């Protein structure tokens, strides 16, 4: 029983990283912070159903402002639409 709980929580964390990557790729204004299992998104959007991208770094911070102003600690995203 414990094993299924771990896999469900890891799927949830993966979907959170995918939502962060999608929001960054789509240039949706917001503040995105990820550090290990901690995920904070102020703004952004959920990823589309077939979106293949995710964030591949252990930690990072990204600030996207209106007018395509992007400040980020990482550009290490694979399968992104950019």
ZAMARGU-4260 file (C-alpha; in steps of 0.2 Angstrom, whole numbers, plus 5000, padded with zeros to 4 digits):
<rodrens>
0) 5000/5000/5000 | 5014/5012/5004 | 5022/5009/4986 | 5006/5016/4978 | 5006/5031/4989
5) 5023/5035/4984 | 5020/5033/4965 | 5004/5044/4966 | 5014/5058/4975 | 5028/5057/4962
10) 5015/5058/4948 | 5008/5073/4957 | 5025/5082/4958 | 5029/5078/4940 | 5013/5086/4935
15) 5017/5101/4945 | 5034/5102/4936 | 5026/5100/4919 | 5014/5114/4923 | 5028/5125/4928
20) 5037/5121/4911 | 5021/5124/4901 | 5019/5141/4909 | 5037/5145/4906 | 5036/5139/4888
25) 5019/5148/4885 | 5026/5164/4893 | 5012/5165/4906 | 5016/5179/4918 | 5020/5172/4936
30) 5033/5167/4948 | 5039/5149/4948 | 5050/5141/4961 | 5055/5123/4962 | 5067/5115/4975
35) 5067/5096/4976 | 5049/5091/4981 | 5044/5110/4985 | 5034/5118/4970 | 5027/5136/4971
40) 5018/5144/4957 | 5011/5161/4958 | 5002/5163/4942 | 5003/5151/4927 | 4992/5138/4920
45) 4990/5119/4920 | 4999/5110/4906 | 4989/5104/4891 | 4984/5086/4891 | 4997/5081/4877
50) 5011/5093/4883 | 5027/5083/4883 | 5039/5095/4892 | 5045/5096/4910 | 5059/5104/4920
55) 5074/5094/4922 | 5084/5103/4935 | 5083/5099/4954 | 5080/5118/4958 | 5076/5134/4950
60) 5067/5151/4950 | 5059/5159/4935 | 5050/5176/4935 | 5040/5180/4919 | 5033/5197/4917
65) 5021/5204/4904 | 5029/5210/4889 | 5040/5194/4887 | 5052/5199/4901 | 5059/5183/4907
70) 5071/5180/4922 | 5076/5162/4926 | 5090/5152/4934 | 5089/5138/4921 | 5085/5135/4903
75) 5087/5117/4905 | 5070/5111/4898 | 5068/5097/4886 | 5054/5094/4874 | 5049/5112/4875
80) 5039/5121/4862 | 5051/5136/4861
</rodrens>
